């Protein structure tokens, strides 16, 4: 059972709890991106088990008729075991998500991890974007110097692309280290996406300045877009944006491996740490 502190950032330990969380969000105009917690498996059985869980999850989403999609990590479904394991498990998930859907299946996001996974992840996205007619998405990170060039490749493909600032501590020769430079890259990448992308832009950010910038670019270019934020972070802003007519998705982690995820969320921001401290002392 999740302690009250962690439940602010994690929807629960079971898919049923996560789907119930989605239903509550849908009532307030926010859609869900469900992510089963787990990553960096070095043996095949747990990678296969999580892939099986995602196959079951996309079926449950269809059965419950909720406004939700799923997001998977490459290392969670076998990349650390071998490229072929990752490709096989991702193909199973995407096939299940599109089974009998005629182009309207459950959307599948492929999360991006550290720079060593970028090429294999983008290659997998390209394959499934073409095969499904765009019912998959991929995440790219503005702190990597290569990302602007990657976007030129991705612009020609169907499917969605989520732009985030990037949370991994990458080597200085391939990434921007200063916050101001990462912000500049994010703005530049976002501007290009609104100009060049046809299937929409996913703004993965809690930064009010970047969200406002996206709204300005939308007004200028008319490109459809959505804002994606984490469970437990600026949730009132999520509901306000949805009420204003912006498409909003909440990224919803769930599962038994919640502790390490919760620990990262607390370390990321001082405000998160203060929230946790207040919960511990009962204030």
N, C-alpha and C positions, 0 to 999 in steps of 0.2 A: 504494500500500500504506500502511495506517495505521501511524504510529509507535507503539511500545508505550505511550507516555504517553496518546495520544488513545484508544487501544483500551479504556481503562477506562470511557470515557463514550459511545463510539460502537461499534455492533455490527460494523461493516464497511462496505465500499464498495458491496457488491452485495446484491440481495435474497436470494441464496442464503446469504450469510454471515449476514444478519439472521434468516432462517428457521432456520438451524442454531443460532443463539443462542437462539431461542424454544424449540427442541426441548430444549436443555439446561435452560432454565428450567422447562419443563413437567415434566421428570423430578423437579424439586424442588417441584412444586406451585404454581408461579407462572406466570401467563398473560402474554401479551405484547401491547403496543400498538405497532404498527410505524409509524414516521414517516420518510418519505423527506425528507431535509434539502433545504431550498430555500424561499425566500420573497421577496416584494416584486419579482416580475417585472413590468416595465413594458411588455414586448412579449408578444404572444400566443403565439408558437411555444414558448418554454420552459414557459409555463403549460400548454399543451396536451400537451406532452411529459410533464410530471410527472403530469398527469391520466391519460394513457395508461399510465404506469408503475404508478399505483395500480390501474387496471383490471386490469392483468396481475397485480399483487400479490394482489388478492383471489381471483383464480383459483388462484394458487399456494398460498395458504392453504388453500383447499378441497381442492386436490389432495394436499397434504402432511398434511391432517387434523391440524393443530396447533391448540392453544388460543390463538388470537390474533385481534386486530382491527386496524383501521388508524385513523390520526388525520391529518387534513389541515389545512393552514393556508389561510385564505381568500386571502391575498395570493400564495400559492404557485400557486393554480390560477386566477388571473386577476382578482382583485378590483381590483388596481391598474391593470389594463388597462380594466376596465369591469364594472359589476355584472352585466350579461348574460353576460359570459364566465365569471365566477365561477359563476353559477347553472347555466349549461350544463355546465360541467365537473363541478361537484358532482353534478348529476343523473346524469351518465354513471357516476360512481364508485358512487353509491348504487344505481343500477339494476344494475350489474354485481355488486355485493355481495349483492343480493337476487335475482339471476336464478335462477328455478326453486327458490327456497329455501323457499317456503311459510312465511314468518315465521321461518325459522331460518338466515338468511344470515349473512355476515360483517358484524360490527358496524362502523359508521363513526362515528368521533368527529370533530367540527368544533372545532378549536382556536380560542381567542379571542386576538386580537391587541390593538392599542391601542384606546382608547375610540372612535375614529372608525369602527371596524369593528363595533361592538357591535350596532347596530340591524339591519344587513344580515345579520349572522351569525345573530342570533336569529330573524329572519324566515325564513331558509333552514332553520334547524333545525325551526321549527314546521311548515313545509310538509312536509318529509321525515319528521318524526315521525308526522304524521297519515297520510301515504301509505304508510309501511312498517309501521304499527302499533307503532312504538317501536324500530325497529332502527337508530336513530341517537342520538348523544349530543352535548352541547355543553358547553363550558367557560365558567364565569363566575368573576369575580375579586372577592374580598372587599374589596380596597382601593378599589373604585369605590363611591361613595355611592349609586348607582342600583341596585346589585345586589339588595338586599333586596326592592325593588319588582319587579325582573325575575323573581325567584324565584316571586312570587305568580302571575305569568303562566305560568311554566313548569310549575308544580305541576299545572296542569290538562291537561298534554300527556303522551302516552306517551313513552317513551324515558328516557335517563339524563342526569343533569347532574353534571358534575365541578366541585367547588368548589376553587379555588386561592387563595392570598393575592394573587397578582398581581405580575408582574415588570417591568411597564412604568412609566416615570417619567411619570405623568399629571399634568395641571395640578391645583394645590391646591384649586381651587374645585369640582372634581368627584371628588376622591379624598382618602382618608385618607393622611397622610404619616408619622405616627408609628407605629412598630412596635406599640406597645401598643394603639393604636386599630385598627390592621389586625387584630391578634389578636382584639380584642373583636368586631369585625365578623364575623370568620371564625366565632367561636363562636356568635354570634347567628344567622348564616345557616345554620350546620350544624344548630342546634337546630330552626329552622323546617323545614328539609328533612326531618329525621327525623319531624317531626309531620305534614307535608303531602304528602310524595311517596310514591307507591305503587310505582313501578318501581325503587326503590333509589336509594342515594346513593353517589356516587363521591368519596372523600376524597383529594384531590390534595395531599398534604403529606408532608414528611419530619419534621415537628415531633412529637416523642413526645407532647407535651401534647395536641395536636389529635387524634392517633390514639387516645389514651386517652379523650378526650372523646367521640369517635365511638363507641367501644365501650360507654361508659356510656349514650349515647343509644339505641344499639341494644338494650341490655338493658332500657331503659325502654319503648321503643315497638315493638320487634320489627321495625322497618323493615330490609330487607336492605341491605347496604352492601359496598363494596369499597374497598381502599386502593390508591392509585396512586403509585408513586415512579419516579424516573429511573434509568436504567442508570448504575451506578457510584457511586450515592449510597445509603449505609446498606443495602447489599445483604444483609448478615447479618440486619438487622432484617426485611427482606422475607421471607427464608426462615423466620425464627422465627415471624413472623405467620402465614405459610402453614401451618407445622407445627401452629400452635394452632387451625387451622380457619378463619382469616380469608381471604376472597377477596382475592388480591393480584394486581395487574397491574403489570408493569414497562414504562415508556415507553421504547421502543427506537429511538433515531435511527440512521439508516444513510445511506450515500450518499457521493458524491464531494465534496460541499460540507461536509465535516466540520470544516474548520479554524475557521471563524467560530463554530460551535456549541461546539467544544471551548474556544475562547478565552473565551466567555461563562461556561461552567461554571467555569473556573479563576478568573475574576474575581469570581464570585458569593460564593465562600466561601474564607476563609483556609485551611481544611483542604484544599480542593482544590488551592490553589496550592502548599501544602507538599508534597502528594503529587506534584505535577508536578516540583517542584524535586528531591525525593529521587530520582525516576526519572531525571532528567537527570544528576545527579552519581553515580548508581549506588549509592545507599545504601538 
